[in-house]
């Protein structure tokens, strides 16, 4: 992933208060423990996309930045019936621990994007191991699980060493992507939407970021156009199941 160093994102509003009407749907029951990683036999150690035979895509978000923008994005996605995958930075969870449960309560996947969001592929073995396991421990403490996925920081794919370390930490697969939205370049909402729609197809895993206003603004049009094409935004777990 072509990240710019030290690029945290921004954010607004949290979810709207639940209606007190007796006809309102009850909120989903909160799971005692979040889902754990699972192995997908036949799939490679690094996953870039799901099956090309089903009209589903996974919108995956690198998780850091202003939590208000994240809350606004989650709420907008849920209004469209979309479910997302968030790969959270451990230091971000340290600052905003409530976000982990918010993600899970919304029906989204939650995973590990290293502890400090530095170039994990360039680190020593001991340093890279700490980046992975420190974030995993944050997730376990907050949710009861190390998260369903691992994605390396500041790279689209993991090096062989980082892949091995992630597997040793309990992640059978590294989650990469086949569509890069380039939203971290702040090109404007229309450009984010256009970049994704130009290359997305059945089974695509799309790379996006929390904390960028362009991304939040792009999401409604992106989901609407995906729907017109018959593509449904699902969690990565559902995409691969």
N, C-alpha and C positions, 0 to 999 in steps of 0.2 A: 504494500500500500504506500502510495507516495505522500506520506504525511508531511506537513510542515512542522518542524520542531516547535514545541511549546505552544500548540494551538488549542487552548481550551475553548469550549463553546459557551453560548449564552442561553436565557430562558424566561417564559411567563407562566401563567395560571395553572393551577392544579385542577383536578377533576371537579365537575359540578356536583353540588350536594345531591344525594339520592332523593328521589321523590318520596313523600310520605303517603302518597295515594295508596289505598289498599290494593289497587290493581297493578301496582308497580312490581316488576320482577324482583325477587329477592336476590341480593348479591351472592355471587358464587361462594361456596364454602371455602375457607382458607385451608390449604393443605398443611398438615402438621410438618411435613418435610418436603422440600422441593425435589423435583425429579433429579436423578443422578445421571451421569453419562452412560451411554450404552454403546455397544459395538454393533456395527452394521456389516454382517458378513458379506463379502464380495465387493465392498467399497474400499477405495484406497485409503491409506493413512491420511492423506490430505484431500479433503472433499471440496470441489469447486462448484458443483451443481448437483441437482437431484435428477430424477427420471425425466426424460424428455417426452414421455408419453402421456403425462397428466398435466392439465391446465392449471398448474400451481406455481407460485414463486415464493421465495423467502426474502423478505426485506430485513437485512441485518444491520445493526447499528453499533458503531464503536461508542462505548458508553462513558462519557465524561462531560464536564461543562455545567452551565447553569441548570439546576434541576427544574426550574420553572418552565423552561422551554421543553424539557423532557416530559413533564406532566402534560403540557398542552399537546404535544405530539401523540402521547399515548391515548389521550382522550379523543383526539381527532381520528386516530386509527380505529379505535373501538367503535366509534359512531358509524364507521364504514364497514364494520364487521371484520376488520383485518386483525391479524395477530402477527407480532413482530418477534425478532430475536435480538436481544441486547447483550453484547459482550462488554462487560463492565470492567473499568479500571479500578483496582483495589483501593488506591488512594482516594478516588472519588467516593467509593462506598464508605471509607472512613469518615469523610466529611458529611455524607448524606446517607446514612444507613437506612433510612425509611424507604429510599428509592428501590432497594432490592425487593422488598415485599410488595411495593406498588406494582412493579413489573410482573411478578408472579400472580398477584391478585387480578391483573388484567388479562390473564390467560396467555402471557407471552413467555418465550424462552429466555433464560438468563444464563450467561456463561462468563468465562474468564478471559480478560484482555490484558493480563499481566498487572503487577502491582503499581508500577510507576509510569507505564507507557513510554518506555525508552526503547532503543533499538535492541531488542532481545537477541536477534540473530548475531549481533556483533559482540555479545558478552562472553565472559568466561563460562565454563560449565557450571561452576558454583554460583555465579551471579545469575545466570539464566534460570537455574533451578529455583533460586530464591524468588525471582520475579513471578514464576508460575505458582509455586507453593504458597507464597504469602497471599496472593490474590485468592487462591483456592481456600485458604484458611478463613479469610474474611467472608467469603461466600458461605462456607460451612457454618460459621458462627451466626450469620444473619438468617440463614434459610434452612440449615440442616443438611445441605448438599454442597458439593464443590462446583455445582453448575453443570449444565448439560453439554457445554461446548468450550473449547479453547481456541482462541485466535491470537497469533503473534502480534506484537505491537510494532508499528512502523515498518511493516513488510507485508506483501500480499500472501506470501507463503512462508512456512517455517523451514529453517535449515534442518538437515538430518539430525543434528545434535538436539535442537529444540523440539523436533518431533519426538525423539526418543525420550526426552525429559518430560514432555507433556504426557506421553503414554505411561511413564513411570509414576506420574502424579495422579493417574486415574482417568485420563482422557484418551479413549481408543483412537479418536480421529482429531485432526486439526481442521478447523473450518476456514476455508478460503472463500473465493467468490469468482464468478465469471463476468459480472457487470460492475464497473466502478462508476459511481454517480459523479465523482469529482466535486462533490458538494463542499469539501473542505477548502476549495479554491475560492469560495464565495462568488460564484458566477451569476447569481440571481435565481429565483425560484423557477422561472420558465426554462432556463438552461439546465437546471438539475433534472426537471421533468423530461426534457427532450433527450438529454444524454442517456437516461435510463431507458426510455421508450425506444430509442434507436437500436438497442442491442438486446433487450430483454426477450425471453422466449420461455416456453415450457421448461420448468425445472431450474430456472435461473436462481442464483444466489446473488443478491444485490448488496453492494457495500455502500452504506450511508453513515451519517454521524448525528448523534444527539448534540444539542447545544448550538446549532447554526440556524439563525432565523430563516435563511433561504430554504433549508430542508423542511422546516415546519410549514412554511408557506406553500411549498411544492407538494406536500403530501396529499391534500384533498384532490387536486387535479390528477396527480399520479395514480391514486387509487381509482378514481373515476375512469380514467383511460384504460387502466388494466382491466377493470370490470367490463368495459366495452369490448375489449379483445377476448373476453372470456377467461381471463387469468385471475386467480384468487390468491390473495396474500395470506400465507399460512406460516406457522412457526417452522423452523428448520426440522424439528423433530417430526412434524406432520408431513413435511415435504419428503422426507426420506423413509417414512414408515409405510 
